[in-house]
Every structure is written in C-alpha cells, then in structure tokens.
Amino acid sequence: MKLHHHISKIPTAYTLPLRQKVLKPFLHVDDCVNTGDNDPTTFHLGLFHERKLVTICTFLAESHPDFNAGNPYRLRGMATDPNYASQGFGQVLLQHGTVLLRQMHCDLLWCNARIKAFPFYEKMGFAYHGPLFEMDRIGPHKIMYKYLNPR
C-alpha cells in the first residue's frame, strides 16, 4: 500500500492536541507540554495525510544513565490519531526521524514504551531494557532502545 503523506518539522503547539487525545486524555491540551520540548536540540516531526496531521513524535537530546552513548536522543510523545492507526504512518515517521538522527550522528535512541506499543517498537528494531515500571495515570512501561550507528 502506498501512503500519501508529507513529513515536516512542526512546532511544539502542533503536537499537543494529538498528545492529549492519544497519550494523556486525563489532561487539558495545554498541560501536555513536556520538559525539553522547546530546547534548541529538540525537534518535533509530524506526518500529514491529505493535509491532516495524523502522526507526531518528538526527539530530545537526552542521555539515559544505563546506556553508554556519545550523542543519545530520547523519543517522546509518539502518537497516531486513532482514525489512522495501524496503517503504517507511525513506521514511516519513525523511520524518517531515525534517518535525521543518523545524519546528526546520534548513536542511541531510547524511549519509555507502553505495553501496547511493544510490538511496534520491536518491529522497528528496538530492544528491551530493565523491568516494567508504572507511570502515574498512564500505566506500565518498559525502556526500549536502539543503537543507530555501528559502534
């Protein structure tokens, strides 16, 4: 299936409605800003299908104490509008982000993954790290990671 889409960098404000709808429905949309969203090294990507923003993700320059990496990034706030879920948009957007990160010489991408997202991240080449942990009002998560540039 050919996906008709356009990917671009987007401002933080564009991410907030989907973050709220998909990831944090218990918050007001204005409360879905994450720490680091507006840092100069942070970037947000949006995938538009038929001019509608359907998938988002945020990449932050952030290390994790358990990983040795020279230029690590953290993936946060990855979400796809439920009306467009399971159509490959998330894969396309994450692959695009990974290409950009490699160009920036990022060597590690990590995230806190929800249980229901495990299969998605596995399919994208991420591995598990550490035990399950609970995030307040969101549920159980596990750290997942992927080395991007050969070590």
C-alpha positions as a Markdown table, in Angstrom:
| # | Residue | x | y | z |
|---|---|---|---|---|
| 1 | Met | 0.0 | 0.0 | 0.0 |
| 2 | Lys | 1.3 | 3.4 | -0.9 |
| 3 | Leu | 0.9 | 6.0 | 1.8 |
| 4 | His | 0.3 | 9.5 | 0.5 |
| 5 | His | 1.9 | 11.8 | 3.1 |
| 6 | His | 4.2 | 14.7 | 3.8 |
| 7 | Ile | 6.6 | 14.8 | 6.8 |
| 8 | Ser | 7.9 | 18.1 | 8.3 |
| 9 | Lys | 9.3 | 19.6 | 11.4 |
| 10 | Ile | 6.5 | 21.1 | 13.4 |
| 11 | Pro | 6.3 | 23.4 | 16.4 |
| 12 | Thr | 5.5 | 22.1 | 19.9 |
| 13 | Ala | 2.0 | 23.5 | 19.8 |
| 14 | Tyr | 1.1 | 21.3 | 16.8 |
| 15 | Thr | 1.9 | 18.2 | 18.8 |
| 16 | Leu | -0.3 | 19.0 | 21.8 |
| 17 | Pro | -3.8 | 18.0 | 20.5 |
| 18 | Leu | -2.7 | 14.5 | 19.5 |
| 19 | Arg | -0.6 | 14.0 | 22.6 |
| 20 | Gln | -3.7 | 14.9 | 24.7 |
| 21 | Lys | -6.1 | 12.8 | 22.6 |
| 22 | Val | -3.9 | 9.7 | 22.4 |
| 23 | Leu | -1.5 | 9.7 | 25.3 |
| 24 | Lys | -2.9 | 11.9 | 28.1 |
| 25 | Pro | -6.7 | 12.2 | 27.8 |
| 26 | Phe | -6.8 | 13.0 | 31.5 |
| 27 | Leu | -5.0 | 16.3 | 31.0 |
| 28 | His | -6.0 | 19.6 | 29.4 |
| 29 | Val | -4.3 | 20.0 | 26.0 |
| 30 | Asp | -2.2 | 22.9 | 27.3 |
| 31 | Asp | -0.8 | 20.6 | 30.0 |
| 32 | Cys | 0.7 | 18.2 | 27.5 |
| 33 | Val | 3.9 | 20.2 | 27.1 |
| 34 | Asn | 6.9 | 18.0 | 28.1 |
| 35 | Thr | 10.1 | 19.2 | 29.7 |
| 36 | Gly | 12.6 | 19.9 | 27.0 |
| 37 | Asp | 10.0 | 20.4 | 24.2 |
| 38 | Asn | 11.4 | 23.9 | 23.4 |
| 39 | Asp | 15.1 | 23.1 | 23.9 |
| 40 | Pro | 17.2 | 24.1 | 20.8 |
| 41 | Thr | 18.3 | 20.5 | 20.2 |
| 42 | Thr | 14.7 | 19.2 | 20.4 |
| 43 | Phe | 12.7 | 18.6 | 17.2 |
| 44 | His | 9.2 | 17.5 | 16.6 |
| 45 | Leu | 8.0 | 15.7 | 13.4 |
| 46 | Gly | 4.6 | 15.5 | 12.0 |
| 47 | Leu | 3.2 | 13.3 | 9.3 |
| 48 | Phe | 0.4 | 14.8 | 7.3 |
| 49 | His | -2.0 | 12.7 | 5.3 |
| 50 | Glu | -4.3 | 14.6 | 3.0 |
| 51 | Arg | -3.3 | 17.8 | 4.8 |
| 52 | Lys | -4.3 | 16.4 | 8.2 |
| 53 | Leu | -1.7 | 15.9 | 10.9 |
| 54 | Val | -2.1 | 12.2 | 11.8 |
| 55 | Thr | 1.1 | 11.1 | 13.5 |
| 56 | Ile | 3.6 | 13.0 | 15.7 |
| 57 | Cys | 6.8 | 12.4 | 17.6 |
| 58 | Thr | 9.4 | 14.4 | 19.5 |
| 59 | Phe | 13.2 | 13.8 | 19.7 |
| 60 | Leu | 15.1 | 15.2 | 22.6 |
| 61 | Ala | 18.9 | 15.2 | 23.2 |
| 62 | Glu | 18.8 | 13.2 | 26.4 |
| 63 | Ser | 21.0 | 10.6 | 27.9 |
| 64 | His | 19.9 | 7.6 | 29.9 |
| 65 | Pro | 22.1 | 6.5 | 32.9 |
| 66 | Asp | 22.1 | 2.9 | 31.8 |
| 67 | Phe | 23.4 | 3.4 | 28.3 |
| 68 | Asn | 26.9 | 4.5 | 27.1 |
| 69 | Ala | 26.3 | 6.7 | 24.1 |
| 70 | Gly | 28.1 | 9.8 | 22.8 |
| 71 | Asn | 25.0 | 11.5 | 21.2 |
| 72 | Pro | 21.8 | 9.9 | 22.6 |
| 73 | Tyr | 18.3 | 11.1 | 21.8 |
| 74 | Arg | 15.0 | 10.2 | 23.5 |
| 75 | Leu | 11.8 | 9.6 | 21.7 |
| 76 | Arg | 8.8 | 11.1 | 23.4 |
| 77 | Gly | 5.1 | 11.7 | 22.6 |
| 78 | Met | 4.8 | 9.4 | 19.6 |
| 79 | Ala | 1.1 | 9.2 | 18.7 |
| 80 | Thr | -1.1 | 8.5 | 15.8 |
| 81 | Asp | -4.7 | 9.7 | 15.5 |
| 82 | Pro | -6.8 | 6.6 | 16.3 |
| 83 | Asn | -8.7 | 7.0 | 13.0 |
| 84 | Tyr | -5.4 | 6.4 | 11.2 |
| 85 | Ala | -3.8 | 3.8 | 13.4 |
| 86 | Ser | -2.3 | 0.5 | 12.0 |
| 87 | Gln | -1.9 | 2.0 | 8.5 |
| 88 | Gly | 1.9 | 2.3 | 8.7 |
| 89 | Phe | 2.1 | 6.1 | 9.4 |
| 90 | Gly | 4.0 | 5.6 | 12.7 |
| 91 | Gln | 6.6 | 3.4 | 11.0 |
| 92 | Val | 7.1 | 5.9 | 8.2 |
| 93 | Leu | 7.5 | 8.8 | 10.6 |
| 94 | Leu | 9.9 | 7.0 | 13.0 |
| 95 | Gln | 12.0 | 5.8 | 10.0 |
| 96 | His | 12.2 | 9.4 | 8.8 |
| 97 | Gly | 13.2 | 10.6 | 12.3 |
| 98 | Thr | 15.9 | 7.8 | 12.5 |
| 99 | Val | 17.4 | 9.0 | 9.2 |
| 100 | Leu | 17.6 | 12.6 | 10.5 |
| 101 | Leu | 19.2 | 11.4 | 13.8 |
| 102 | Arg | 21.8 | 9.3 | 12.0 |
| 103 | Gln | 22.7 | 12.4 | 9.9 |
| 104 | Met | 23.1 | 14.2 | 13.3 |
| 105 | His | 25.5 | 11.4 | 14.4 |
| 106 | Cys | 23.1 | 10.2 | 17.1 |
| 107 | Asp | 24.2 | 6.8 | 18.2 |
| 108 | Leu | 21.3 | 5.8 | 20.5 |
| 109 | Leu | 17.6 | 6.3 | 20.5 |
| 110 | Trp | 15.6 | 5.3 | 23.6 |
| 111 | Cys | 12.1 | 5.7 | 24.9 |
| 112 | Asn | 9.7 | 4.7 | 27.7 |
| 113 | Ala | 7.3 | 2.4 | 25.8 |
| 114 | Arg | 3.7 | 1.5 | 26.8 |
| 115 | Ile | 2.9 | -2.2 | 26.8 |
| 116 | Lys | 0.5 | -1.8 | 23.9 |
| 117 | Ala | 3.4 | -0.2 | 21.8 |
| 118 | Phe | 5.9 | -3.0 | 22.4 |
| 119 | Pro | 5.1 | -4.8 | 19.1 |
| 120 | Phe | 5.5 | -1.6 | 17.2 |
| 121 | Tyr | 8.9 | -0.8 | 18.7 |
| 122 | Glu | 10.1 | -4.4 | 18.3 |
| 123 | Lys | 9.2 | -4.2 | 14.6 |
| 124 | Met | 11.2 | -1.0 | 14.4 |
| 125 | Gly | 14.3 | -2.8 | 15.8 |
| 126 | Phe | 14.2 | -1.6 | 19.4 |
| 127 | Ala | 15.2 | -3.9 | 22.3 |
| 128 | Tyr | 14.0 | -4.0 | 25.9 |
| 129 | His | 15.9 | -2.8 | 28.9 |
| 130 | Gly | 15.1 | -3.3 | 32.6 |
| 131 | Pro | 11.9 | -4.1 | 34.4 |
| 132 | Leu | 8.4 | -2.9 | 33.9 |
| 133 | Phe | 7.6 | 0.3 | 35.7 |
| 134 | Glu | 4.5 | 2.2 | 36.3 |
| 135 | Met | 3.8 | 5.8 | 35.1 |
| 136 | Asp | 1.2 | 7.6 | 37.1 |
| 137 | Arg | -2.3 | 7.6 | 35.4 |
| 138 | Ile | -0.7 | 6.1 | 32.2 |
| 139 | Gly | 0.2 | 2.5 | 33.2 |
| 140 | Pro | 3.1 | 0.1 | 32.8 |
| 141 | His | 6.1 | 0.9 | 30.7 |
| 142 | Lys | 9.5 | -0.5 | 29.8 |
| 143 | Ile | 12.5 | 1.2 | 28.5 |
| 144 | Met | 13.3 | 0.3 | 24.9 |
| 145 | Tyr | 16.3 | 1.4 | 22.9 |
| 146 | Lys | 18.0 | 1.1 | 19.5 |
| 147 | Tyr | 21.6 | 1.8 | 18.6 |
| 148 | Leu | 21.6 | 3.9 | 15.3 |
| 149 | Asn | 25.2 | 4.0 | 14.2 |
| 150 | Pro | 27.5 | 1.0 | 14.4 |
| 151 | Arg | 29.8 | 1.1 | 17.4 |
